[in-house]
């Protein structure tokens, strides 16, 4: 058998008829749209997005379309795939391990049903990525995950199975817990915390133990009134990584005192902090900005609260955060499903948040907060080709999702 002494070049293959120009460009797709929100910067009118395989290669008004490329015409609007930065989609059973108060080593991924129809519903609404958090009924609920909504293999669907540690300071962390004073402890509800003070104590106790363990490899906390043994070695290691800035911490805090406690906790233990909920954040904007805390807020001008303050602080929160240049994204945790995200955002736009800022919050800003902005969140060269086409402005009551693209392929289901 005769062997080739020189490698076959691309030109040689073309000359032999073994590879055609058409075949070379079979993976190239061009999207022409009336308006493109890139997730970074101003929208592009009458622009083109060029895609090769599963990656974006160019975007702009003067992008030339290669011969043989597949062209998709969009009369409406194209945006990056949307990101729900806080969700409980797909969790099977209860949302938190309520028998124990502190469970940092538990992974939410272990309870996820990746075939859940909630993921499919989210994908149809243009949401291509979600962050899943354990429920807020536990003080330290465990490790959250970031997943893609397109049904596929576990390896491809899970972006990060230990993306952040979920901590809860809200009233739900102590909800229904009963004091043992004056009664026999006959059920699991006779446990701590029973107050907000107890909730904060447990969080501080856990991080203090993790640091003490790191310093001496021996727990020396007082036995009287203590909870020793309190944490497993794995739990201590997870909390220690949080104090070293190696793992992000997400604290659910709604009211002023909770938000302040979360900021103080982050400063004391050196945590990389994101606050989720933040209903009364408008009253603490200078403190939040000084602490460089990121926020995940609920969409839809959410103002269900016991506060006696002016409700406009909740209606105007997204606009106020944008003006103060405080980074934020949106979370539907304990508010609704991912599919309801766009419904809530319509209200935020109605109350003064610009369309561009709203889209940035559910694309590039969400990706940055989650630490996945190198791959998704904006329409830019080298990013994953995860896109959504709308028939009109995404926040118009009559606008519909025309199609959703994941990894350069339009999803038909």
Buried (B, 14 or more C-beta within 10 A) or exposed (E): EEEEEEEEEEEEBBEEEEBEEEEBBEBBBBBBBBBBBBBBEEBBEEBBBBBBEBBBBBBEEEBEBEEEBEEBEBEBBBBBBBBBBBBBBBBEEEBBBBEEBBBBBBBBBEBBEBEBEBBBBBBBBBBBBBBBBBBBBBBBBBBBBBBBBBBEEEEEBBBBBBBBBBBBBBBBBBEEBBEEEEEEEEEEEBBBBBEBEBBBBBBBBBBBBBBBBBEEEEBEEEEEEEBEEBBEEEBBBBBBBBBBEEBBBBBBBBBBEBBBBBBBBBEEBEBBBBBBBBBBBBBBBEBBBEBEBBBBBBBBBBBEBEBEEEEEBBBBBBBBBBEBEBBBBBBBBBBBBBBBBBBBBBBBBEBBBEBBBBBBBBBBBBBBBBBBBEEBBBBBEEBBBBBBBBBBBBBBEEBEBBBBBBBBBEBEE
